């Protein structure tokens, strides 16, 4: 017998042994016409263990006990009892017949009634008490928390196990298991455990979590991966109207707006932990919306939730996630207080939503114990640490985990640590892991040096022609206190080398005091952002684009040197100061930065030499970052940002040419608007006091690329407008498919709607106009330039197309009145 056949036999033998240790059942429910029956009740006979079918009529559930039959029911149909064999009962096909008698109380066929519905009467009582249950009833609280996060490859079959990819790594399949939610086989590949103490003060509206231990499966050092995971599985409160998952707002079944999107049915009542509870089943009224199906048990006196489960609709407009399943259980502290004791969430990440498609489960289990109440802490206690990193937290002993693990790892979970330690000694696995790391980070690692980013290797502009770039950085780990990073580039048309290099050193880790020094000599497009930056390695997208519309020859040669320092005294509040010296001159014979040096306009200078000191304050509340070193990665951009900058030009210092003062303010605010998506508002304003030439002037950012670029104007070319004082306001709203989901022909495409409007007003002083000797006439948007656009996103899950219209200044030379822009990205 060959080894492949042996593996198959062992696999099915193992699967069968697991299956016969409990009762597992799955299948589909149909009506007599062959159509699936969505949201039918399926229960083990003489039990309260069961599920409701999804919108495709499918179901799966299991129990540790043995049951001989299931009972399938739906209002308007005859209840059917289906016998079961021992162990696994898969792919059942159950056909329900229409009922012969419909009693008056049966009003829940299809869309349930909002009137005379006892389930909705109970729901209103839940709304009235939702702020009077749980932790909200105490001024202060404290509890211990254990959290386990796991990732598993799912839909494991013999063909998958015998794939050549796993040759030499077959031992990993010793940890295969079966999901109690979906019935699919899965292989655990990552596990992270954390233990912490949580403190809260409802009077001060403050909360703090102190991490006591964190343990990874072997990938990373417990901070980067864990931070990313915690963003995916953010905390949520089922009593709130909207629950945020994967940057989407799902409507809670306990929401005050729930009766408009859910059907509710009072299904059962019984004692749970000596408390009389009602069972309410709920399911969506429409397909395509961000809703759930499931049921919950609610106490009849406190109207607090005792148990609840939520399963996201398979037709919900969310990418790369096939399923979301949530369970929560609440503990009874006394007659009036119910506290969350266990929270379980599972997501099935997959390229498609087809039932047979393979994917990855992401699971999080949170268990809380040992509550204490009304023990106040000083307000200083709740101040968030700026950059706290305790190496001991990530190196706790096995004894610590035995004491602080509130839920014992099963045999397969416990084997993950050993399996992954072994995997990292397999050369083939190292190659696969390194390739994934390169694609994820953009860097190729050689010892303690990273080369990249590889995605910036090639570029193009009208001055340099084809541009080749090679870069690298030092890298000992994500928590490096110092880093040197640089690049060199060469233009095949101008035959010139360019370079940039910067070094950073974190002097004080507690408040993130960082010193930096850098120099860059390169070609760039000035004026692609209203809010300017002295980032040495920053490079304009406009001067390195592969795809651009119109002429792109208005480029500037820049030699920039900066010496800077920054500090973060409070979490997400950063102060910066730097001294910079730059020289600017045109990089093209077809473009000029010339300016007059005297009032008679008899002398012209082509090069700007400028020394400047810059002070910056930046506040980014609720920003999440990865790492504790000199460089951190942002987890996402869904946070507010306030940026205030003051710059002072120092004439005469190192032959500097101009005295001036510049003030700039930037404010960006994303706002979730319930079930109607997310609104992004961006406001920028600035003013230059003093006389400056074109090279130092404010330029309204145009967009000559074929792509959507944030905070630029779609229908403006570079240097269409300049200003020494300006105000800009952008609104962009993402409906996330809310409108298209109501249109039958578009519903299945899961398209998403975007609308936006942008406007800018500005002025140029007479003194700065008199200074101008370039071949560019100053035009300021004194009459408020504006444009608007509408877009369709999620085309093939990765493509967005915007259609933009110009609102005014239609008579400008070569004015673009209409344009189409695109962008690519992977979004949930």
C-alpha positions in Angstrom: 0.0 0.0 0.0 1.5 3.4 -1.0 2.0 6.2 1.5 -0.6 8.4 -0.1 -3.3 5.8 0.5 -2.1 5.3 4.1 -2.5 9.1 4.7 -6.0 9.0 3.3 -7.0 6.1 5.5 -5.5 7.7 8.6 -7.2 11.0 7.8 -10.7 9.5 7.4 -10.2 7.2 10.4 -9.2 10.2 12.6 -12.2 12.2 11.2 -14.6 9.3 11.9 -13.3 8.8 15.5 -13.9 12.5 16.2 -17.3 12.5 14.6 -18.6 9.5 16.5 -17.6 11.0 19.9 -20.5 13.5 19.5 -23.6 14.2 17.4 -22.9 16.4 14.3 -25.5 17.3 11.7 -25.5 19.5 8.6 -27.5 19.9 5.4 -30.0 22.1 3.6 -33.7 22.7 4.0 -35.9 23.1 0.9 -39.6 23.6 0.1 -41.6 21.4 -2.2 -40.6 23.4 -5.2 -36.9 22.9 -4.6 -36.3 26.5 -3.2 -34.2 26.8 -0.1 -36.0 27.7 3.1 -34.1 30.5 4.8 -34.2 31.0 8.6 -36.0 27.7 9.5 -35.5 26.4 13.0 -33.5 23.2 13.4 -33.2 21.6 16.8 -32.1 18.3 18.3 -35.3 16.6 19.5 -36.1 17.2 23.1 -33.4 19.8 23.5 -32.9 23.5 23.1 -29.7 23.0 21.1 -30.0 24.1 17.5 -29.6 26.8 14.8 -31.6 28.6 12.2 -30.8 28.1 8.5 -29.0 30.8 6.6 -30.4 32.6 3.5 -29.4 29.6 1.4 -31.2 27.1 3.6 -27.9 25.6 4.9 -27.2 24.6 8.6 -24.7 22.8 10.7 -24.5 22.3 14.5 -23.3 19.7 17.0 -23.5 18.5 20.6 -21.4 16.5 22.9 -24.5 14.2 23.7 -26.0 11.7 21.4 -29.4 12.6 19.8 -31.6 10.3 17.7 -33.4 13.0 15.6 -33.7 16.7 14.7 -36.9 18.7 14.4 -37.2 21.2 11.5 -39.9 23.9 11.6 -40.8 27.1 9.9 -44.0 29.1 10.2 -46.4 28.1 7.3 -44.8 24.6 6.9 -45.5 21.3 8.6 -42.9 20.5 11.3 -40.7 17.6 10.3 -38.8 15.1 12.4 -35.6 13.7 10.8 -34.0 10.6 12.3 -30.2 10.6 12.8 -27.5 7.9 12.8 -24.8 8.0 15.4 -22.0 10.5 15.0 -21.8 12.5 11.8 -24.9 13.3 9.7 -23.7 15.4 6.7 -25.4 16.7 3.6 -28.9 16.1 4.7 -31.6 17.2 2.3 -34.8 18.1 4.1 -38.0 19.0 2.3 -40.8 20.9 4.2 -44.4 20.7 3.1 -46.8 23.6 3.4 -49.0 23.5 6.4 -52.7 22.6 6.0 -53.9 24.9 8.8 -52.7 28.4 9.5 -53.8 29.6 12.9 -54.5 33.2 13.6 -51.3 33.6 15.8 -49.1 32.8 12.8 -48.1 36.2 11.6 -44.4 35.6 11.1 -44.3 34.3 7.5 -41.6 36.2 5.6 -41.5 39.7 7.1 -42.9 39.6 10.6 -45.4 42.2 11.8 -44.2 45.2 13.8 -47.5 45.4 15.6 -48.9 43.0 18.2 -45.6 41.1 18.1 -44.5 40.0 21.6 -40.9 39.8 20.5 -40.8 43.5 19.7 -42.5 44.3 23.0 -39.7 42.5 24.8 -37.1 44.3 22.6 -38.5 47.7 23.7 -38.0 46.7 27.3 -34.4 45.8 26.5 -33.9 49.3 25.0 -35.2 50.9 28.1 -32.8 49.1 30.4 -29.7 48.7 28.3 -27.8 51.4 30.2 -28.8 49.9 33.6 -27.2 46.5 33.2 -23.7 45.2 33.7 -20.7 47.4 34.3 -22.7 50.6 33.7 -24.3 50.1 37.1 -21.1 50.8 39.0 -18.9 53.9 39.3 -15.7 51.9 39.0 -14.9 48.3 38.1 -12.0 45.9 37.7 -11.7 42.4 36.3 -9.2 39.9 35.1 -9.2 39.0 31.4 -7.8 36.1 29.4 -7.9 36.3 25.6 -7.0 33.6 23.0 -6.6 34.4 19.3 -6.2 31.6 16.8 -5.8 31.3 13.0 -6.6 28.0 11.2 -6.5 26.8 7.6 -9.9 25.3 6.9 -11.6 22.9 4.6 -8.7 20.5 4.9 -9.1 17.3 2.8 -6.9 14.5 1.7 -6.1 16.2 -1.6 -4.9 19.2 0.3 -2.8 17.1 2.6 -1.1 15.4 -0.3 -0.2 18.6 -2.1 3.4 18.9 -3.0 3.5 22.2 -1.1 3.5 20.2 2.2 6.1 17.6 1.2 8.5 17.3 4.1 6.0 19.1 6.4 3.3 16.4 6.7 3.7 16.4 10.5 1.6 19.6 10.7 -1.5 17.6 10.0 -1.3 15.8 13.3 -3.1 18.9 14.7 -6.2 18.7 12.5 -9.6 19.4 14.1 -13.2 20.0 13.2 -15.2 23.2 13.7 -18.2 23.0 15.9 -19.7 25.9 14.0 -19.3 24.9 10.4 -18.4 21.2 10.6 -15.3 21.9 8.4 -11.9 20.4 9.2 -9.2 22.9 10.0 -5.5 23.0 10.9 -4.4 25.5 13.6 -1.4 27.6 12.4 -1.2 30.4 14.8 -2.2 31.1 18.4 -1.7 34.1 20.6 -2.6 34.3 24.3 -2.8 37.3 26.6 -3.7 37.9 30.2 -4.5 41.3 31.6 -6.2 43.4 34.3 -8.9 45.8 33.1 -9.8 48.9 35.1 -12.7 51.3 34.3 -14.3 54.4 35.8 -17.8 55.3 34.5 -17.7 58.7 36.3 -14.4 59.7 34.6 -15.3 57.8 31.4 -11.9 56.2 31.5 -10.7 52.6 30.9 -7.2 51.1 31.1 -5.9 47.6 30.4 -2.6 46.4 31.9 -1.0 43.5 30.0 0.4 40.9 32.4 1.4 38.3 29.8 1.5 37.7 26.1 2.5 34.6 24.3 2.8 33.9 20.6 3.1 30.8 18.5 6.5 31.7 17.2 5.8 34.2 14.5 7.2 37.7 15.5 7.7 38.7 19.1 4.1 39.1 20.3 3.6 42.8 19.5 3.2 43.4 15.8 0.9 40.5 15.0 -1.0 41.0 18.1 -1.7 44.6 17.4 -2.9 43.8 13.9 -5.2 41.1 15.3 -6.7 43.3 17.9 -7.7 45.8 15.2 -9.5 43.1 13.3 -11.3 41.9 16.4 -12.1 45.2 18.0 -14.2 45.3 21.2 -17.9 45.7 20.7 -21.0 46.1 22.8 -24.1 44.2 21.6 -26.4 46.8 23.2 -25.1 49.6 20.9 -27.0 50.3 17.7 -24.0 49.5 15.4 -21.2 46.9 15.8 -18.0 47.7 13.9 -16.2 44.8 12.3 -13.5 45.1 9.5 -14.2 48.8 9.1 -18.0 48.1 8.5 -20.9 49.0 10.7 -23.3 46.1 11.2 -26.7 46.8 12.7 -27.1 45.1 16.1 -30.2 42.9 16.6 -30.6 44.9 19.8 -30.5 48.3 17.9 -33.4 50.7 18.2 -33.5 50.7 14.4 -33.5 46.9 14.4 -37.2 46.6 13.7 -36.6 48.2 10.3 -34.0 45.6 9.2 -34.8 42.5 11.2 -37.7 40.1 11.7 -38.2 39.0 15.3 -40.0 35.9 16.6 -40.7 34.9 20.2 -39.7 31.3 20.0 -39.4 29.8 23.5 -39.1 30.4 27.3 -37.4 28.5 30.1 -35.3 28.7 33.2 -31.5 29.5 32.8 -29.5 29.6 36.0 -32.7 29.8 38.0 -33.8 32.9 35.9 -36.9 32.8 33.7 -35.8 33.8 30.2 -37.4 34.3 26.8 -35.8 33.1 23.5 -36.2 35.4 20.5 -35.1 34.4 17.0 -34.2 37.2 14.6 -33.2 37.2 10.9 -32.8 39.9 8.2 -35.7 41.5 6.3 -33.5 42.1 3.2 -30.4 40.6 1.6 -27.2 42.5 1.0 -27.3 44.6 4.2 -24.8 44.4 7.0 -27.0 42.4 9.3 -27.0 39.1 11.3 -29.2 36.1 12.0 -29.4 34.2 15.3 -31.2 34.2 18.6 -30.9 35.5 22.1 -32.2 34.7 25.6 -33.3 37.6 27.8 -34.3 37.7 31.5 -37.9 38.5 32.2 -37.2 41.0 35.1 -33.9 42.8 34.3 -34.4 42.5 30.6 -30.7 41.8 30.3 -29.3 39.4 27.7 -28.3 36.1 29.1 -27.0 34.5 25.9 -26.8 35.7 22.3 -25.4 34.4 19.1 -24.9 36.4 15.9 -24.1 35.1 12.4 -23.5 37.6 9.6 -25.6 37.3 6.5 -23.7 35.6 3.8 -25.0 38.2 1.3 -23.5 41.0 3.4 -21.4 43.5 1.4 -18.0 42.6 2.9 -15.0 41.2 1.1 -12.7 38.3 1.9 -14.9 37.3 4.8 -17.2 34.4 4.2 -18.6 34.1 7.7 -18.7 35.9 11.0 -20.1 34.1 14.0 -20.3 35.5 17.6 -21.4 34.0 20.9 -21.7 35.9 24.2 -22.7 34.5 27.6 -23.5 36.6 30.6 -23.1 35.8 34.3 -25.6 36.5 37.0 -24.0 38.6 39.8 -27.3 39.1 41.7 -30.9 39.7 40.9 -30.2 42.8 38.9 -26.7 42.6 37.5 -25.7 40.5 34.4 -22.0 40.6 33.4 -20.3 39.4 30.3 -18.3 36.2 31.2 -17.4 34.7 27.8 -17.1 36.2 24.3 -16.4 34.1 21.2 -15.9 35.3 17.7 -15.0 33.4 14.5 -14.4 34.8 11.0 -13.8 32.7 7.9 -11.4 34.6 5.6 -11.6 33.3 2.0 -11.1 34.6 -1.6 -14.7 33.6 -2.4 -17.9 32.9 -0.6 -18.4 29.6 -2.2 -19.2 26.8 0.3 -16.3 24.6 -0.9 -13.7 27.3 -1.0 -10.7 27.0 1.3 -9.8 29.8 3.7 -8.5 30.7 7.1 -10.5 30.9 10.3 -9.7 33.7 12.7 -11.0 33.0 16.2 -11.0 35.0 19.4 -12.1 33.8 22.8 -12.3 36.3 25.7 -13.1 35.2 29.3 -13.4 37.5 32.2 -13.4 36.7 36.0 -12.9 38.2 39.4 -14.9 41.4 39.2 -14.4 44.1 41.8 -16.5 47.3 42.0 -16.5 50.8 43.3 -12.8 51.0 44.2 -11.8 54.4 42.7 -8.3 55.1 41.2 -6.7 58.5 40.8 -7.2 60.0 37.3 -3.4 59.8 36.7 -3.7 56.1 36.9 -5.7 56.1 33.6 -3.2 58.0 31.6 -2.1 55.8 28.7 1.6 54.9 28.5 3.2 56.5 25.5 5.7 53.7 24.7 5.6 51.1 27.5 7.4 47.9 26.6 8.1 45.3 29.3 10.1 42.3 27.9 9.0 40.2 30.9 5.4 40.4 29.6 6.3 38.5 26.5 8.4 35.9 28.3 6.2 34.6 31.1 6.7 31.0 32.4 4.5 28.0 31.8 3.4 28.2 35.5 2.1 31.8 34.8 -0.1 30.5 32.0 -1.4 27.6 34.0 -2.6 30.1 36.6 -3.9 32.8 34.3 -5.4 30.7 31.4 -9.1 30.6 32.2 -9.8 28.1 29.5 -7.6 25.1 29.0 -6.1 24.7 25.5 -7.3 21.6 23.7 -4.8 19.0 22.5 -4.5 20.5 19.0 -4.1 24.1 20.3 -1.4 23.0 22.8 0.5 21.3 20.0 0.7 24.5 17.9 3.7 25.8 19.9 5.7 22.7 19.3 4.6 22.4 15.7 5.6 25.9 14.7 9.0 25.6 16.5 9.6 22.5 14.4 8.3 24.1 11.2 10.9 26.9 11.4 13.7 24.3 11.1 12.3 23.1 7.7 14.1 24.8 4.8 11.1 24.7 2.5 8.9 26.4 5.1 11.5 29.1 5.5 11.4 29.9 1.8 7.6 30.1 1.8 7.6 32.3 4.9 10.3 34.6 3.5 8.4 35.1 0.3 5.2 36.0 2.2 7.3 38.5 4.3 8.7 40.1 1.2 5.3 40.6 -0.3 3.8 41.9 2.9 6.6 44.3 3.9 8.1 45.2 0.5 11.6 44.5 1.8 14.1 41.6 1.2 16.1 40.8 4.3 19.8 39.9 4.3 21.0 39.6 7.9 20.3 42.9 9.6 19.8 44.8 6.4 16.5 45.1 4.5 16.6 46.1 0.8 13.6 47.9 -0.7 10.9 48.9 -0.8 10.8 46.7 -4.0 7.6 48.4 -5.2 9.5 51.7 -5.7 12.2 50.2 -8.0 10.8 51.7 -11.2 9.2 55.1 -12.0 8.9 57.6 -14.8 8.7 61.4 -15.4 9.4 63.8 -18.3 12.7 65.0 -16.9 14.4 61.7 -15.7 12.6 59.4 -18.2 12.7 55.9 -16.8 13.9 56.0 -13.2 15.5 53.1 -11.3 15.7 53.2 -7.5 17.5 50.9 -5.0 17.1 51.4 -1.3 17.6 49.8 2.1 17.5 50.1 5.9 19.0 48.6 9.0 16.7 46.2 10.7 17.4 44.2 13.9 13.7 44.0 14.9 10.5 46.1 15.1 11.6 47.7 18.4 15.0 49.1 17.1 16.0 52.3 19.0 18.0 53.5 16.0 17.7 53.1 12.2 19.6 54.2 9.1 17.7 54.3 5.9 18.6 55.5 2.4 18.3 55.0 -1.4 20.0 55.9 -4.6 18.3 56.5 -8.0 19.3 57.1 -11.6 17.4 58.7 -14.5 18.0 57.2 -17.9 17.1 60.5 -19.6 19.0 63.1 -17.5 21.8 60.6 -16.7 22.0 61.8 -13.1 22.3 60.0 -9.8 20.1 61.0 -6.9 20.1 59.9 -3.3 18.6 60.2 0.1 19.8 59.1 3.6 18.5 59.6 7.1 19.4 58.4 10.5 17.1 58.3 13.6 17.9 57.6 17.2 15.4 57.2 20.0 17.2 58.8 23.0 14.4 58.3 25.5 12.1 55.4 25.1 9.4 56.5 27.6 8.5 59.7 25.9 9.8 58.7 22.5 12.4 61.5 22.2 13.9 61.0 18.7 16.8 62.8 17.1 17.2 62.7 13.3 19.6 63.9 10.6 19.3 63.5 6.9 20.1 64.7 3.4 18.4 64.3 0.0 19.4 65.4 -3.5 16.6 64.5 -5.9 14.1 65.7 -8.5 10.5 66.2 -7.3 7.2 67.8 -8.1 6.5 70.7 -5.7 3.0 71.4 -4.7 1.4 68.0 -4.5 0.2 68.7 -0.9 -1.0 71.8 0.7 0.5 70.8 4.1 4.2 70.6 3.5 6.7 68.3 5.1 10.5 68.2 5.6 10.7 64.4 5.4 14.0 63.6 3.8 12.9 60.3 2.3 9.5 61.6 1.2 9.2 61.7 -2.6 6.4 63.1 -4.7 4.2 60.5 -6.4 3.9 63.0 -9.3 7.6 62.8 -10.1 7.9 59.0 -10.0 4.6 57.9 -11.6 4.4 55.3 -14.3 1.1 56.5 -15.6 0.3 60.2 -15.9 -1.8 62.5 -18.1 -0.6 65.7 -19.7 2.9 67.1 -19.6 4.9 66.5 -16.4 8.0 68.6 -16.8 7.5 71.2 -14.1 9.9 69.5 -11.7 12.4 70.9 -9.3 15.9 69.8 -8.3 16.1 69.9 -4.5 19.0 69.5 -2.1 17.5 69.3 1.4 19.3 68.8 4.7 17.4 68.6 8.0 18.3 68.2 11.7 15.3 67.4 13.9 13.9 66.2 17.2 10.5 65.0 18.2 8.9 64.0 21.5 5.6 62.3 22.5 4.8 63.5 26.1 1.2 62.1 25.9 -0.1 59.2 23.9 -0.6 60.2 20.3 0.4 63.9 21.0 3.7 64.7 19.2 5.8 67.8 19.1 8.5 68.3 16.5 11.1 70.8 15.7 13.7 70.8 12.9 16.2 73.0 11.2 16.4 72.7 7.4 18.5 74.1 4.6 17.5 73.6 1.0 18.4 74.8 -2.5 15.8 74.7 -5.2 16.3 75.1 -8.9 14.3 74.1 -12.0 15.0 70.5 -13.3 13.8 71.4 -16.8 14.6 74.0 -19.4 10.8 74.3 -20.0 10.1 75.3 -16.5 11.4 78.3 -14.4 11.6 79.2 -10.7 13.1 82.6 -11.5 12.4 85.6 -9.3 13.4 89.3 -9.2 15.9 90.3 -6.5 15.2 94.0 -6.6 12.2 96.4 -6.8 13.2 97.6 -10.3 12.9 94.1 -11.6 16.2 94.4 -13.3 18.0 91.4 -11.7 16.8 87.8 -11.8 17.9 84.8 -9.8 17.1 81.2 -10.7 18.2 79.3 -7.6 16.6 79.6 -4.1 18.7 79.0 -1.0 16.7 78.8 2.2 17.3 78.1 5.8 14.2 77.5 7.9 13.2 76.5 11.4 10.0 74.5 11.8 7.7 73.8 14.9 5.0 71.1 14.6 2.2 69.8 17.0 0.3 66.8 15.9 -2.5 65.0 17.7 -4.0 61.7 16.5 -6.5 60.4 19.1 -7.3 56.7 19.0 -4.5 56.0 16.5 -3.2 52.4 16.7 0.4 51.6 15.9 2.7 48.5 15.7 6.0 48.3 17.5 7.8 50.3 20.2 10.9 51.3 18.2 12.1 54.4 16.4 9.8 53.5 13.5 6.2 52.4 14.0 3.6 51.2 11.6 0.0 52.5 11.6 -2.6 49.8 11.8 -5.2 51.8 9.8 -6.1 55.4 9.1 -9.5 55.6 10.8 -8.7 58.2 13.3 -8.8 62.0 13.6 -5.7 63.9 12.8 -4.9 67.5 13.8 -1.7 69.1 12.5 -0.4 72.6 13.3 2.8 73.9 11.8 4.8 77.1 12.2 7.8 77.8 9.9 10.2 80.8 10.0 12.5 81.6 7.1 15.9 82.8 8.3 17.4 85.2 5.7 21.2 85.4 5.9 21.7 82.2 7.7 23.9 80.0 5.5 23.3 82.6 2.6 19.5 82.1 3.0 17.5 84.4 0.6 14.2 85.1 2.4 12.5 86.1 5.7 9.0 84.8 6.1 6.6 83.1 8.5 4.3 80.3 7.5 1.3 78.9 9.4 -0.5 75.7 8.4 -3.4 73.8 9.9 -4.7 70.4 8.8 -7.7 68.5 10.3 -9.0 65.1 9.1 -12.0 63.4 10.7 -13.6 60.1 9.7 -17.1 59.6 11.1 -19.3 56.5 11.1 -22.8 57.6 10.3 -24.8 54.6 11.6 -25.8 52.3 8.8 -25.2 54.9 6.2 -21.4 54.4 5.9 -18.5 56.6 6.7 -17.9 60.3 6.0 -14.3 61.7 5.7 -13.9 65.4 6.2 -10.6 67.2 5.6 -9.9 70.9 6.2 -6.7 72.7 5.5 -5.7 76.3 5.8 -2.5 78.3 5.7 -0.9 81.7 5.2 2.6 82.9 4.4 3.6 86.2 5.9 6.4 87.9 3.9 7.6 87.8 0.4 8.5 84.4 -1.2 9.2 83.2 -4.8 7.5 80.4 -6.6 9.7 77.7 -5.1 8.4 78.6 -1.6 4.8 79.5 -2.6 1.8 77.5 -1.7 0.6 75.4 -4.6 -2.9 74.0 -4.9 -2.3 70.2 -5.5 -3.4 69.0 -8.8 -3.6 65.4 -10.0 -2.3 64.5 -13.4 -2.2 60.8 -12.7 -4.8 58.3 -13.7 -5.5 57.4 -10.1 -7.5 58.6 -7.1 -5.1 60.5 -4.8 -6.3 61.8 -1.4 -6.3 65.6 -0.8 -5.6 66.5 -4.5 -7.9 68.0 -7.0 -8.9 65.6 -9.8 -9.2 68.1 -12.6 -6.4 70.5 -11.8 -2.9 70.3 -13.4 0.2 71.1 -11.4 0.6 74.9 -10.8 -2.9 75.7 -12.2 -3.4 77.6 -8.9 -0.9 79.1 -6.5 -1.7 81.0 -3.2 0.1 82.5 -0.2 -3.1 82.1 1.8 -5.7 79.5 1.3 -8.5 77.4 2.8 -9.5 74.0 1.5 -12.4 71.7 2.5 -13.0 68.1 1.2 -16.1 65.9 1.9 -16.1 62.2 0.8 -18.8 59.8 1.9 -18.7 56.0 1.5 -22.1 54.4 1.6 -20.6 50.9 1.6 -23.3 49.5 -0.7 -26.3 50.8 1.3 -28.0 52.2 -1.9 -27.0 49.5 -4.4 -28.2 46.8 -2.1 -31.8 48.1 -2.6 -31.5 47.6 -6.4 -32.3 44.0 -7.4 -30.1 44.0 -10.5 -27.0 45.3 -8.6 -27.5 43.6 -5.2 -25.4 40.5 -6.0 -22.5 42.6 -7.4 -21.8 44.0 -3.9 -20.8 47.4 -5.4 -20.2 50.4 -3.1 -21.1 54.0 -3.7 -18.8 57.0 -3.1 -19.7 60.7 -3.5 -17.6 63.7 -2.7 -17.1 67.4 -3.2 -13.9 69.5 -2.9 -13.3 73.2 -2.7 -10.5 75.7 -2.2 -10.2 79.4 -2.0 -7.0 81.4 -1.9 -5.2 84.6 -2.7 -1.7 85.9 -3.8 -0.4 89.2 -2.4 0.7 92.0 -4.8 4.3 91.8 -3.3 4.6 88.1 -4.3 3.2 88.8 -7.7 5.9 91.5 -8.2 8.5 89.0 -7.2 7.6 86.5 -9.8 9.9 86.2 -12.8 9.1 82.6 -13.8 7.4 81.6 -17.0 4.3 80.8 -14.9 1.5 83.3 -14.4 0.1 83.3 -10.9 -3.6 82.4 -10.7 -5.3 82.2 -7.3 -8.7 80.5 -6.7 -10.2 83.7 -5.4 -13.7 82.8 -6.5 -13.6 79.4 -4.8 -12.6 76.6 -7.1 -14.7 73.5 -6.6 -15.3 70.0 -8.1 -17.5 67.1 -7.3 -17.4 63.4 -8.1 -19.2 60.1 -7.8 -17.6 56.7 -7.7 -18.3 53.0 -7.8 -16.1 50.9 -5.5 -15.6 47.2 -4.9 -15.5 46.3 -8.6 -14.1 42.8 -8.7 -13.4 43.5 -5.0 -10.3 45.5 -5.8 -11.1 48.3 -8.2 -12.7 51.8 -7.6 -13.6 54.1 -10.5 -14.5 57.8 -9.9 -16.2 60.2 -12.3 -15.3 63.9 -11.6 -16.8 67.1 -12.8 -15.4 70.6 -12.6 -17.7 73.1 -10.9 -16.2 76.4 -12.1 -13.2 78.1 -13.7 -14.3 76.3 -16.9 -12.8 79.0 -19.2 -9.2 78.4 -18.0 -6.8 77.4 -20.8 -6.8 73.6 -21.2 -9.3 73.2 -18.4 -10.3 69.6 -17.8 -14.1 69.7 -17.3 -14.6 65.9 -16.7 -12.3 63.1 -15.7 -12.2 59.5 -14.8 -9.8 58.2 -12.0 -9.2 54.7 -10.7 -7.6 53.1 -7.7 -6.8 49.6 -6.6 -6.8 48.2 -3.1 -7.7 45.3 -0.8 -10.6 46.3 1.5 -13.0 44.4 3.6 
